[in-house]
């Protein structure tokens, strides 16, 4: 495949407990900026009020204006209840969760 067509993968590391039990702190994620957001997907995105700080959440709903409602698997986690809708553009779709024992 030509270099210009390669799909980049980005690596993230889960830092807290907001997505437990599905994802645990220290677990790695491989994600891509390609693909449409769909309910149920896990996506990584930059915190809207803290540039450079990334969050991982589950898509609850995708809106026609290009935004999405996100939720934490752990009820105590931060999500759209406090952040509001998040823009899909600039988010990454998680393709693979790497078990913590391989990190």
Gaussian input, Z-matrix of N, CA and C with variables (Angstrom, degrees):
# hf/3-21g

backbone

0 1
 N
 C     1     B1
 C     2     B2     1     A1
 N     3     B3     2     A2     1     D1
 C     4     B4     3     A3     2     D2
 C     5     B5     4     A4     3     D3
 N     6     B6     5     A5     4     D4
 C     7     B7     6     A6     5     D5
 C     8     B8     7     A7     6     D6
 N     9     B9     8     A8     7     D7
 C    10    B10     9     A9     8     D8
 C    11    B11    10    A10     9     D9
 N    12    B12    11    A11    10    D10
 C    13    B13    12    A12    11    D11
 C    14    B14    13    A13    12    D12
 N    15    B15    14    A14    13    D13
 C    16    B16    15    A15    14    D14
 C    17    B17    16    A16    15    D15
 N    18    B18    17    A17    16    D16
 C    19    B19    18    A18    17    D17
 C    20    B20    19    A19    18    D18
 N    21    B21    20    A20    19    D19
 C    22    B22    21    A21    20    D20
 C    23    B23    22    A22    21    D21
 N    24    B24    23    A23    22    D22
 C    25    B25    24    A24    23    D23
 C    26    B26    25    A25    24    D24
 N    27    B27    26    A26    25    D25
 C    28    B28    27    A27    26    D26
 C    29    B29    28    A28    27    D27
 N    30    B30    29    A29    28    D28
 C    31    B31    30    A30    29    D29
 C    32    B32    31    A31    30    D30
 N    33    B33    32    A32    31    D31
 C    34    B34    33    A33    32    D32
 C    35    B35    34    A34    33    D33
 N    36    B36    35    A35    34    D34
 C    37    B37    36    A36    35    D35
 C    38    B38    37    A37    36    D36
 N    39    B39    38    A38    37    D37
 C    40    B40    39    A39    38    D38
 C    41    B41    40    A40    39    D39
 N    42    B42    41    A41    40    D40
 C    43    B43    42    A42    41    D41
 C    44    B44    43    A43    42    D42
 N    45    B45    44    A44    43    D43
 C    46    B46    45    A45    44    D44
 C    47    B47    46    A46    45    D45
 N    48    B48    47    A47    46    D46
 C    49    B49    48    A48    47    D47
 C    50    B50    49    A49    48    D48
 N    51    B51    50    A50    49    D49
 C    52    B52    51    A51    50    D50
 C    53    B53    52    A52    51    D51
 N    54    B54    53    A53    52    D52
 C    55    B55    54    A54    53    D53
 C    56    B56    55    A55    54    D54
 N    57    B57    56    A56    55    D55
 C    58    B58    57    A57    56    D56
 C    59    B59    58    A58    57    D57
 N    60    B60    59    A59    58    D58
 C    61    B61    60    A60    59    D59
 C    62    B62    61    A61    60    D60
 N    63    B63    62    A62    61    D61
 C    64    B64    63    A63    62    D62
 C    65    B65    64    A64    63    D63
 N    66    B66    65    A65    64    D64
 C    67    B67    66    A66    65    D65
 C    68    B68    67    A67    66    D66
 N    69    B69    68    A68    67    D67
 C    70    B70    69    A69    68    D68
 C    71    B71    70    A70    69    D69
 N    72    B72    71    A71    70    D70
 C    73    B73    72    A72    71    D71
 C    74    B74    73    A73    72    D72
 N    75    B75    74    A74    73    D73
 C    76    B76    75    A75    74    D74
 C    77    B77    76    A76    75    D75
 N    78    B78    77    A77    76    D76
 C    79    B79    78    A78    77    D77
 C    80    B80    79    A79    78    D78
 N    81    B81    80    A80    79    D79
 C    82    B82    81    A81    80    D80
 C    83    B83    82    A82    81    D81
 N    84    B84    83    A83    82    D82
 C    85    B85    84    A84    83    D83
 C    86    B86    85    A85    84    D84
 N    87    B87    86    A86    85    D85
 C    88    B88    87    A87    86    D86
 C    89    B89    88    A88    87    D87
 N    90    B90    89    A89    88    D88
 C    91    B91    90    A90    89    D89
 C    92    B92    91    A91    90    D90
 N    93    B93    92    A92    91    D91
 C    94    B94    93    A93    92    D92
 C    95    B95    94    A94    93    D93
 N    96    B96    95    A95    94    D94
 C    97    B97    96    A96    95    D95
 C    98    B98    97    A97    96    D96
 N    99    B99    98    A98    97    D97
 C   100   B100    99    A99    98    D98
 C   101   B101   100   A100    99    D99
 N   102   B102   101   A101   100   D100
 C   103   B103   102   A102   101   D101
 C   104   B104   103   A103   102   D102
 N   105   B105   104   A104   103   D103
 C   106   B106   105   A105   104   D104
 C   107   B107   106   A106   105   D105
 N   108   B108   107   A107   106   D106
 C   109   B109   108   A108   107   D107
 C   110   B110   109   A109   108   D108
 N   111   B111   110   A110   109   D109
 C   112   B112   111   A111   110   D110
 C   113   B113   112   A112   111   D111
 N   114   B114   113   A113   112   D112
 C   115   B115   114   A114   113   D113
 C   116   B116   115   A115   114   D114
 N   117   B117   116   A116   115   D115
 C   118   B118   117   A117   116   D116
 C   119   B119   118   A118   117   D117
 N   120   B120   119   A119   118   D118
 C   121   B121   120   A120   119   D119
 C   122   B122   121   A121   120   D120
 N   123   B123   122   A122   121   D121
 C   124   B124   123   A123   122   D122
 C   125   B125   124   A124   123   D123
 N   126   B126   125   A125   124   D124
 C   127   B127   126   A126   125   D125
 C   128   B128   127   A127   126   D126
 N   129   B129   128   A128   127   D127
 C   130   B130   129   A129   128   D128
 C   131   B131   130   A130   129   D129
 N   132   B132   131   A131   130   D130
 C   133   B133   132   A132   131   D131
 C   134   B134   133   A133   132   D132
 N   135   B135   134   A134   133   D133
 C   136   B136   135   A135   134   D134
 C   137   B137   136   A136   135   D135
 N   138   B138   137   A137   136   D136
 C   139   B139   138   A138   137   D137
 C   140   B140   139   A139   138   D138
 N   141   B141   140   A140   139   D139
 C   142   B142   141   A141   140   D140
 C   143   B143   142   A142   141   D141
 N   144   B144   143   A143   142   D142
 C   145   B145   144   A144   143   D143
 C   146   B146   145   A145   144   D144
 N   147   B147   146   A146   145   D145
 C   148   B148   147   A147   146   D146
 C   149   B149   148   A148   147   D147
 N   150   B150   149   A149   148   D148
 C   151   B151   150   A150   149   D149
 C   152   B152   151   A151   150   D150
 N   153   B153   152   A152   151   D151
 C   154   B154   153   A153   152   D152
 C   155   B155   154   A154   153   D153
 N   156   B156   155   A155   154   D154
 C   157   B157   156   A156   155   D155
 C   158   B158   157   A157   156   D156
 N   159   B159   158   A158   157   D157
 C   160   B160   159   A159   158   D158
 C   161   B161   160   A160   159   D159
 N   162   B162   161   A161   160   D160
 C   163   B163   162   A162   161   D161
 C   164   B164   163   A163   162   D162
 N   165   B165   164   A164   163   D163
 C   166   B166   165   A165   164   D164
 C   167   B167   166   A166   165   D165
 N   168   B168   167   A167   166   D166
 C   169   B169   168   A168   167   D167
 C   170   B170   169   A169   168   D168
 N   171   B171   170   A170   169   D169
 C   172   B172   171   A171   170   D170
 C   173   B173   172   A172   171   D171
 N   174   B174   173   A173   172   D172
 C   175   B175   174   A174   173   D173
 C   176   B176   175   A175   174   D174
 N   177   B177   176   A176   175   D175
 C   178   B178   177   A177   176   D176
 C   179   B179   178   A178   177   D177
 N   180   B180   179   A179   178   D178
 C   181   B181   180   A180   179   D179
 C   182   B182   181   A181   180   D180
 N   183   B183   182   A182   181   D181
 C   184   B184   183   A183   182   D182
 C   185   B185   184   A184   183   D183
 N   186   B186   185   A185   184   D184
 C   187   B187   186   A186   185   D185
 C   188   B188   187   A187   186   D186
 N   189   B189   188   A188   187   D187
 C   190   B190   189   A189   188   D188
 C   191   B191   190   A190   189   D189
 N   192   B192   191   A191   190   D190
 C   193   B193   192   A192   191   D191
 C   194   B194   193   A193   192   D192
 N   195   B195   194   A194   193   D193
 C   196   B196   195   A195   194   D194
 C   197   B197   196   A196   195   D195
 N   198   B198   197   A197   196   D196
 C   199   B199   198   A198   197   D197
 C   200   B200   199   A199   198   D198
 N   201   B201   200   A200   199   D199
 C   202   B202   201   A201   200   D200
 C   203   B203   202   A202   201   D201
 N   204   B204   203   A203   202   D202
 C   205   B205   204   A204   203   D203
 C   206   B206   205   A205   204   D204
 N   207   B207   206   A206   205   D205
 C   208   B208   207   A207   206   D206
 C   209   B209   208   A208   207   D207
 N   210   B210   209   A209   208   D208
 C   211   B211   210   A210   209   D209
 C   212   B212   211   A211   210   D210
 N   213   B213   212   A212   211   D211
 C   214   B214   213   A213   212   D212
 C   215   B215   214   A214   213   D213
 N   216   B216   215   A215   214   D214
 C   217   B217   216   A216   215   D215
 C   218   B218   217   A217   216   D216
 N   219   B219   218   A218   217   D217
 C   220   B220   219   A219   218   D218
 C   221   B221   220   A220   219   D219
 N   222   B222   221   A221   220   D220
 C   223   B223   222   A222   221   D221
 C   224   B224   223   A223   222   D222
 N   225   B225   224   A224   223   D223
 C   226   B226   225   A225   224   D224
 C   227   B227   226   A226   225   D225
 N   228   B228   227   A227   226   D226
 C   229   B229   228   A228   227   D227
 C   230   B230   229   A229   228   D228
 N   231   B231   230   A230   229   D229
 C   232   B232   231   A231   230   D230
 C   233   B233   232   A232   231   D231
 N   234   B234   233   A233   232   D232
 C   235   B235   234   A234   233   D233
 C   236   B236   235   A235   234   D234
 N   237   B237   236   A236   235   D235
 C   238   B238   237   A237   236   D236
 C   239   B239   238   A238   237   D237
 N   240   B240   239   A239   238   D238
 C   241   B241   240   A240   239   D239
 C   242   B242   241   A241   240   D240
 N   243   B243   242   A242   241   D241
 C   244   B244   243   A243   242   D242
 C   245   B245   244   A244   243   D243
 N   246   B246   245   A245   244   D244
 C   247   B247   246   A246   245   D245
 C   248   B248   247   A247   246   D246
 N   249   B249   248   A248   247   D247
 C   250   B250   249   A249   248   D248
 C   251   B251   250   A250   249   D249
 N   252   B252   251   A251   250   D250
 C   253   B253   252   A252   251   D251
 C   254   B254   253   A253   252   D252
 N   255   B255   254   A254   253   D253
 C   256   B256   255   A255   254   D254
 C   257   B257   256   A256   255   D255
 N   258   B258   257   A257   256   D256
 C   259   B259   258   A258   257   D257
 C   260   B260   259   A259   258   D258
 N   261   B261   260   A260   259   D259
 C   262   B262   261   A261   260   D260
 C   263   B263   262   A262   261   D261
 N   264   B264   263   A263   262   D262
 C   265   B265   264   A264   263   D263
 C   266   B266   265   A265   264   D264
 N   267   B267   266   A266   265   D265
 C   268   B268   267   A267   266   D266
 C   269   B269   268   A268   267   D267
 N   270   B270   269   A269   268   D268
 C   271   B271   270   A270   269   D269
 C   272   B272   271   A271   270   D270
 N   273   B273   272   A272   271   D271
 C   274   B274   273   A273   272   D272
 C   275   B275   274   A274   273   D273
 N   276   B276   275   A275   274   D274
 C   277   B277   276   A276   275   D275
 C   278   B278   277   A277   276   D276
 N   279   B279   278   A278   277   D277
 C   280   B280   279   A279   278   D278
 C   281   B281   280   A280   279   D279
 N   282   B282   281   A281   280   D280
 C   283   B283   282   A282   281   D281
 C   284   B284   283   A283   282   D282
 N   285   B285   284   A284   283   D283
 C   286   B286   285   A285   284   D284
 C   287   B287   286   A286   285   D285
 N   288   B288   287   A287   286   D286
 C   289   B289   288   A288   287   D287
 C   290   B290   289   A289   288   D288
 N   291   B291   290   A290   289   D289
 C   292   B292   291   A291   290   D290
 C   293   B293   292   A292   291   D291
 N   294   B294   293   A293   292   D292
 C   295   B295   294   A294   293   D293
 C   296   B296   295   A295   294   D294
 N   297   B297   296   A296   295   D295
 C   298   B298   297   A297   296   D296
 C   299   B299   298   A298   297   D297
 N   300   B300   299   A299   298   D298
 C   301   B301   300   A300   299   D299
 C   302   B302   301   A301   300   D300
 N   303   B303   302   A302   301   D301
 C   304   B304   303   A303   302   D302
 C   305   B305   304   A304   303   D303
 N   306   B306   305   A305   304   D304
 C   307   B307   306   A306   305   D305
 C   308   B308   307   A307   306   D306

   B1=1.4451
   B2=1.5291
   B3=1.3189
   B4=1.4582
   B5=1.5264
   B6=1.3381
   B7=1.4663
   B8=1.5290
   B9=1.3323
   B10=1.4569
   B11=1.5165
   B12=1.3230
   B13=1.4648
   B14=1.5140
   B15=1.3205
   B16=1.4640
   B17=1.5275
   B18=1.3138
   B19=1.4640
   B20=1.5222
   B21=1.3229
   B22=1.4573
   B23=1.5242
   B24=1.3060
   B25=1.4558
   B26=1.5130
   B27=1.3022
   B28=1.4527
   B29=1.5159
   B30=1.3149
   B31=1.4576
   B32=1.5308
   B33=1.3121
   B34=1.4566
   B35=1.5254
   B36=1.3099
   B37=1.4603
   B38=1.5254
   B39=1.3107
   B40=1.4659
   B41=1.5303
   B42=1.3388
   B43=1.4634
   B44=1.5249
   B45=1.3245
   B46=1.4694
   B47=1.5167
   B48=1.3124
   B49=1.4612
   B50=1.5265
   B51=1.3316
   B52=1.4638
   B53=1.5238
   B54=1.3282
   B55=1.4685
   B56=1.5279
   B57=1.3374
   B58=1.4663
   B59=1.5166
   B60=1.2897
   B61=1.4580
   B62=1.5309
   B63=1.3260
   B64=1.4659
   B65=1.5300
   B66=1.3276
   B67=1.4643
   B68=1.5189
   B69=1.3346
   B70=1.4650
   B71=1.5238
   B72=1.3167
   B73=1.4587
   B74=1.5282
   B75=1.3330
   B76=1.4583
   B77=1.5166
   B78=1.3046
   B79=1.4586
   B80=1.5238
   B81=1.3240
   B82=1.4540
   B83=1.5179
   B84=1.3275
   B85=1.4635
   B86=1.5215
   B87=1.3255
   B88=1.4598
   B89=1.5091
   B90=1.3346
   B91=1.4601
   B92=1.5197
   B93=1.3210
   B94=1.4571
   B95=1.5275
   B96=1.3305
   B97=1.4618
   B98=1.5279
   B99=1.3188
   B100=1.4636
   B101=1.5206
   B102=1.2945
   B103=1.4600
   B104=1.5109
   B105=1.3094
   B106=1.4685
   B107=1.5174
   B108=1.3057
   B109=1.4703
   B110=1.5162
   B111=1.3139
   B112=1.4603
   B113=1.5303
   B114=1.3166
   B115=1.4667
   B116=1.5289
   B117=1.3213
   B118=1.4560
   B119=1.5212
   B120=1.3319
   B121=1.4680
   B122=1.5218
   B123=1.3148
   B124=1.4523
   B125=1.5262
   B126=1.3362
   B127=1.4638
   B128=1.5192
   B129=1.3355
   B130=1.4609
   B131=1.5208
   B132=1.3177
   B133=1.4621
   B134=1.5184
   B135=1.3168
   B136=1.4515
   B137=1.5330
   B138=1.3203
   B139=1.4580
   B140=1.5306
   B141=1.3345
   B142=1.4675
   B143=1.5307
   B144=1.3152
   B145=1.4630
   B146=1.5308
   B147=1.3359
   B148=1.4694
   B149=1.5220
   B150=1.3208
   B151=1.4656
   B152=1.5339
   B153=1.3280
   B154=1.4577
   B155=1.5180
   B156=1.3334
   B157=1.4654
   B158=1.5227
   B159=1.3252
   B160=1.4599
   B161=1.5187
   B162=1.3194
   B163=1.4581
   B164=1.5236
   B165=1.3102
   B166=1.4584
   B167=1.5243
   B168=1.3368
   B169=1.4664
   B170=1.5213
   B171=1.3132
   B172=1.4632
   B173=1.5278
   B174=1.3195
   B175=1.4642
   B176=1.5272
   B177=1.3177
   B178=1.4627
   B179=1.5192
   B180=1.3420
   B181=1.4620
   B182=1.5251
   B183=1.3306
   B184=1.4668
   B185=1.5256
   B186=1.3262
   B187=1.4614
   B188=1.5305
   B189=1.3176
   B190=1.4736
   B191=1.5233
   B192=1.3375
   B193=1.4674
   B194=1.5335
   B195=1.3412
   B196=1.4626
   B197=1.5152
   B198=1.3111
   B199=1.4585
   B200=1.5252
   B201=1.3176
   B202=1.4605
   B203=1.5190
   B204=1.3154
   B205=1.4454
   B206=1.5205
   B207=1.3345
   B208=1.4605
   B209=1.5152
   B210=1.3265
   B211=1.4606
   B212=1.5177
   B213=1.3269
   B214=1.4572
   B215=1.5176
   B216=1.3274
   B217=1.4619
   B218=1.5288
   B219=1.3254
   B220=1.4536
   B221=1.5305
   B222=1.3210
   B223=1.4715
   B224=1.5265
   B225=1.3319
   B226=1.4658
   B227=1.5336
   B228=1.3394
   B229=1.4614
   B230=1.5196
   B231=1.3180
   B232=1.4696
   B233=1.5172
   B234=1.3364
   B235=1.4653
   B236=1.5255
   B237=1.3220
   B238=1.4642
   B239=1.5198
   B240=1.3126
   B241=1.4675
   B242=1.5202
   B243=1.3441
   B244=1.4673
   B245=1.5273
   B246=1.3288
   B247=1.4653
   B248=1.5212
   B249=1.3127
   B250=1.4577
   B251=1.5243
   B252=1.3113
   B253=1.4686
   B254=1.5304
   B255=1.3241
   B256=1.4632
   B257=1.5273
   B258=1.3154
   B259=1.4626
   B260=1.5338
   B261=1.3233
   B262=1.4572
   B263=1.5339
   B264=1.3136
   B265=1.4666
   B266=1.5253
   B267=1.3158
   B268=1.4582
   B269=1.5127
   B270=1.3352
   B271=1.4695
   B272=1.5249
   B273=1.3214
   B274=1.4652
   B275=1.5172
   B276=1.3247
   B277=1.4763
   B278=1.5237
   B279=1.3190
   B280=1.4617
   B281=1.5271
   B282=1.3375
   B283=1.4577
   B284=1.5233
   B285=1.3392
   B286=1.4600
   B287=1.5138
   B288=1.3039
   B289=1.4700
   B290=1.5272
   B291=1.3145
   B292=1.4572
   B293=1.5228
   B294=1.3231
   B295=1.4739
   B296=1.5256
   B297=1.3040
   B298=1.4592
   B299=1.5324
   B300=1.2993
   B301=1.4766
   B302=1.5283
   B303=1.3538
   B304=1.4713
   B305=1.5195
   B306=1.3074
   B307=1.4774
   B308=1.5224
   A1=108.19
   A2=118.93
   A3=121.18
   A4=111.43
   A5=114.87
   A6=120.13
   A7=112.06
   A8=118.41
   A9=121.66
   A10=113.61
   A11=116.96
   A12=120.55
   A13=113.09
   A14=117.50
   A15=120.08
   A16=109.50
   A17=116.10
   A18=120.92
   A19=108.63
   A20=116.70
   A21=118.37
   A22=112.01
   A23=114.11
   A24=121.20
   A25=107.47
   A26=116.08
   A27=121.44
   A28=108.29
   A29=115.78
   A30=121.35
   A31=108.76
   A32=115.23
   A33=122.33
   A34=107.28
   A35=116.88
   A36=122.26
   A37=107.94
   A38=116.22
   A39=121.68
   A40=107.82
   A41=116.39
   A42=120.26
   A43=114.25
   A44=118.06
   A45=117.77
   A46=110.78
   A47=116.75
   A48=122.05
   A49=114.21
   A50=118.64
   A51=120.33
   A52=114.14
   A53=117.78
   A54=119.52
   A55=112.21
   A56=117.04
   A57=118.84
   A58=109.67
   A59=119.12
   A60=128.22
   A61=114.27
   A62=119.83
   A63=121.39
   A64=112.54
   A65=117.25
   A66=122.59
   A67=108.43
   A68=115.85
   A69=120.05
   A70=110.72
   A71=116.42
   A72=122.09
   A73=109.63
   A74=115.97
   A75=122.16
   A76=113.85
   A77=117.62
   A78=122.32
   A79=109.34
   A80=116.70
   A81=121.52
   A82=112.24
   A83=115.77
   A84=122.24
   A85=108.43
   A86=117.01
   A87=122.09
   A88=106.53
   A89=115.70
   A90=120.23
   A91=110.97
   A92=115.57
   A93=122.54
   A94=109.90
   A95=116.62
   A96=118.71
   A97=112.30
   A98=116.85
   A99=121.32
   A100=111.77
   A101=115.89
   A102=121.93
   A103=112.19
   A104=114.98
   A105=121.45
   A106=110.49
   A107=115.63
   A108=120.52
   A109=108.55
   A110=116.17
   A111=122.38
   A112=108.86
   A113=117.02
   A114=119.45
   A115=110.78
   A116=115.01
   A117=121.39
   A118=113.61
   A119=117.66
   A120=120.72
   A121=110.47
   A122=114.71
   A123=120.99
   A124=106.23
   A125=115.88
   A126=121.35
   A127=110.35
   A128=115.55
   A129=123.13
   A130=107.59
   A131=116.53
   A132=120.92
   A133=108.95
   A134=115.22
   A135=120.82
   A136=109.65
   A137=116.20
   A138=121.80
   A139=108.31
   A140=118.67
   A141=120.44
   A142=114.54
   A143=118.37
   A144=121.44
   A145=113.96
   A146=116.52
   A147=120.59
   A148=110.09
   A149=118.09
   A150=120.59
   A151=111.27
   A152=114.98
   A153=121.13
   A154=114.09
   A155=117.30
   A156=121.83
   A157=107.79
   A158=116.60
   A159=121.71
   A160=111.10
   A161=115.24
   A162=123.08
   A163=109.13
   A164=115.92
   A165=121.52
   A166=107.14
   A167=115.74
   A168=121.49
   A169=109.87
   A170=115.62
   A171=122.42
   A172=109.00
   A173=116.30
   A174=121.31
   A175=108.29
   A176=115.89
   A177=121.14
   A178=110.79
   A179=115.81
   A180=120.58
   A181=108.90
   A182=116.04
   A183=121.78
   A184=107.20
   A185=116.14
   A186=122.18
   A187=110.94
   A188=116.91
   A189=121.91
   A190=112.95
   A191=117.99
   A192=120.58
   A193=112.94
   A194=118.19
   A195=121.41
   A196=113.78
   A197=117.06
   A198=120.38
   A199=109.49
   A200=115.07
   A201=120.62
   A202=109.26
   A203=115.20
   A204=122.45
   A205=105.61
   A206=116.92
   A207=120.86
   A208=110.16
   A209=115.32
   A210=119.67
   A211=110.28
   A212=114.51
   A213=122.30
   A214=107.70
   A215=116.92
   A216=119.28
   A217=110.20
   A218=116.62
   A219=122.80
   A220=107.37
   A221=119.27
   A222=121.23
   A223=114.52
   A224=118.24
   A225=121.06
   A226=112.03
   A227=118.02
   A228=121.03
   A229=113.63
   A230=115.79
   A231=122.88
   A232=108.42
   A233=117.33
   A234=120.74
   A235=108.72
   A236=117.98
   A237=121.09
   A238=113.91
   A239=117.86
   A240=119.36
   A241=110.44
   A242=116.64
   A243=119.72
   A244=112.49
   A245=117.89
   A246=121.39
   A247=113.57
   A248=117.51
   A249=121.29
   A250=109.84
   A251=116.08
   A252=120.84
   A253=109.32
   A254=115.83
   A255=123.71
   A256=108.44
   A257=117.36
   A258=120.71
   A259=110.16
   A260=116.31
   A261=121.32
   A262=109.66
   A263=117.00
   A264=121.22
   A265=109.11
   A266=116.30
   A267=121.33
   A268=113.69
   A269=117.09
   A270=119.67
   A271=109.53
   A272=115.82
   A273=122.98
   A274=109.62
   A275=115.48
   A276=121.77
   A277=108.44
   A278=116.99
   A279=121.57
   A280=108.70
   A281=114.76
   A282=121.32
   A283=112.00
   A284=115.05
   A285=120.12
   A286=110.24
   A287=115.82
   A288=121.56
   A289=106.34
   A290=116.14
   A291=121.85
   A292=108.44
   A293=116.79
   A294=118.43
   A295=111.36
   A296=116.26
   A297=122.79
   A298=111.74
   A299=118.08
   A300=120.83
   A301=112.24
   A302=117.63
   A303=121.22
   A304=113.10
   A305=116.82
   A306=120.53
   A307=110.70
   D1=135.09
   D2=178.90
   D3=-59.92
   D4=147.06
   D5=-176.23
   D6=-56.09
   D7=-37.15
   D8=-178.53
   D9=-68.14
   D10=-16.05
   D11=-178.30
   D12=-101.70
   D13=-3.60
   D14=-178.87
   D15=-64.67
   D16=138.00
   D17=179.08
   D18=-90.62
   D19=118.61
   D20=-177.99
   D21=-71.61
   D22=144.37
   D23=172.20
   D24=-111.19
   D25=141.76
   D26=177.82
   D27=-118.72
   D28=142.01
   D29=-179.22
   D30=-103.37
   D31=132.89
   D32=174.97
   D33=-126.47
   D34=156.67
   D35=175.08
   D36=-124.89
   D37=127.99
   D38=178.93
   D39=-67.04
   D40=129.15
   D41=-174.30
   D42=-108.27
   D43=-13.61
   D44=-177.32
   D45=-143.68
   D46=-164.75
   D47=-172.85
   D48=-103.52
   D49=11.45
   D50=-172.88
   D51=-66.72
   D52=-18.95
   D53=-179.02
   D54=-110.99
   D55=12.04
   D56=175.98
   D57=-68.07
   D58=142.31
   D59=12.78
   D60=-91.63
   D61=-6.88
   D62=-175.63
   D63=-65.47
   D64=-42.95
   D65=-179.47
   D66=-128.60
   D67=141.04
   D68=-178.56
   D69=-119.87
   D70=155.91
   D71=179.08
   D72=-55.26
   D73=135.05
   D74=-179.91
   D75=93.05
   D76=-9.19
   D77=-179.65
   D78=-79.42
   D79=140.71
   D80=179.15
   D81=-90.93
   D82=153.86
   D83=177.61
   D84=-132.70
   D85=138.79
   D86=169.59
   D87=-109.53
   D88=129.15
   D89=-173.85
   D90=-138.23
   D91=156.91
   D92=179.85
   D93=-128.04
   D94=148.73
   D95=176.53
   D96=-80.04
   D97=-4.05
   D98=-177.09
   D99=-91.36
   D100=150.98
   D101=177.41
   D102=104.30
   D103=144.15
   D104=-179.80
   D105=-74.38
   D106=146.44
   D107=174.08
   D108=-72.97
   D109=137.43
   D110=178.88
   D111=-138.78
   D112=146.53
   D113=176.88
   D114=-55.16
   D115=137.91
   D116=-179.60
   D117=96.63
   D118=-21.68
   D119=178.97
   D120=-68.92
   D121=152.44
   D122=171.00
   D123=-100.70
   D124=129.87
   D125=-177.88
   D126=-133.87
   D127=150.42
   D128=175.21
   D129=-107.27
   D130=140.23
   D131=179.77
   D132=-154.03
   D133=156.64
   D134=179.43
   D135=-74.73
   D136=137.09
   D137=178.37
   D138=-58.57
   D139=130.37
   D140=-175.88
   D141=-63.55
   D142=-22.54
   D143=-178.19
   D144=-111.73
   D145=-1.48
   D146=-177.83
   D147=-135.06
   D148=82.57
   D149=-179.58
   D150=-53.24
   D151=136.73
   D152=-179.95
   D153=87.94
   D154=-7.21
   D155=179.00
   D156=-105.62
   D157=119.04
   D158=-174.05
   D159=-103.27
   D160=146.14
   D161=178.74
   D162=-120.06
   D163=154.65
   D164=172.73
   D165=-123.82
   D166=125.93
   D167=-176.51
   D168=-145.84
   D169=166.40
   D170=176.62
   D171=-95.86
   D172=137.15
   D173=178.13
   D174=-73.85
   D175=124.41
   D176=177.44
   D177=-95.55
   D178=-38.39
   D179=-177.09
   D180=-155.64
   D181=144.28
   D182=175.56
   D183=-112.27
   D184=129.95
   D185=-176.40
   D186=-101.30
   D187=156.31
   D188=-177.84
   D189=-68.50
   D190=-16.00
   D191=179.95
   D192=-86.39
   D193=7.97
   D194=178.87
   D195=88.30
   D196=13.46
   D197=177.75
   D198=-112.27
   D199=169.78
   D200=178.96
   D201=-140.40
   D202=149.98
   D203=171.87
   D204=-94.79
   D205=130.47
   D206=-178.19
   D207=-118.91
   D208=153.59
   D209=179.44
   D210=-137.12
   D211=153.47
   D212=174.01
   D213=-88.64
   D214=145.67
   D215=174.27
   D216=-71.75
   D217=-30.23
   D218=177.62
   D219=-90.57
   D220=120.62
   D221=-176.68
   D222=-55.71
   D223=-21.39
   D224=-179.55
   D225=-84.47
   D226=-4.96
   D227=-176.76
   D228=-77.79
   D229=159.51
   D230=176.08
   D231=-79.05
   D232=135.31
   D233=178.55
   D234=-155.41
   D235=-158.61
   D236=-176.05
   D237=-62.95
   D238=-15.52
   D239=175.12
   D240=-60.31
   D241=-34.24
   D242=178.84
   D243=-110.17
   D244=-26.67
   D245=-177.66
   D246=-88.67
   D247=-23.15
   D248=-172.30
   D249=81.07
   D250=-169.17
   D251=179.93
   D252=-70.81
   D253=146.26
   D254=-178.37
   D255=-113.20
   D256=138.85
   D257=177.32
   D258=-69.65
   D259=134.02
   D260=177.79
   D261=-67.48
   D262=-40.41
   D263=179.80
   D264=-57.47
   D265=130.23
   D266=-179.40
   D267=92.36
   D268=-5.67
   D269=177.94
   D270=-90.68
   D271=163.43
   D272=-178.55
   D273=-122.24
   D274=133.14
   D275=178.02
   D276=-85.56
   D277=125.00
   D278=179.76
   D279=-74.23
   D280=123.94
   D281=179.35
   D282=-97.08
   D283=-34.57
   D284=-172.74
   D285=-147.74
   D286=130.91
   D287=172.45
   D288=-102.40
   D289=122.77
   D290=-177.38
   D291=-91.60
   D292=124.26
   D293=-179.71
   D294=-55.97
   D295=143.10
   D296=-176.26
   D297=-55.92
   D298=-33.86
   D299=-176.95
   D300=-65.78
   D301=-17.23
   D302=178.21
   D303=-96.79
   D304=1.59
   D305=-178.71
   D306=-88.76

